[in-house]
Amino acid sequence: MDGCGGNMNAESGAFNSPGYPYINYDDYLSCTWHIEVPSGYAVLLTINELTTEECCDYLIVFDSNTKQNELTR
């Protein structure tokens, strides 16, 4: 299965796990997306569907490139 993650800097876009919605992702898959907008702009993150395994999966959103600015987990 292909990896996932990358950089987004367009005015709009979408991303999901590899194979979605037809196949489940591999165990231990780690996806990191960096979303950049010009100064003075904001990111609107809309999650349409999120299914996780309580034991193992999570989503973390940061405001910046450092883990010190965690917004949600």
Secondary structure, 3 states (H helix, E strand, C coil): CCCCCEEECCCCCCCCCCCCCCCCCCCCCCCCEEECCCCCCCCCCCCCCCCCCCCCCCCCEECCCCHHHEEEC
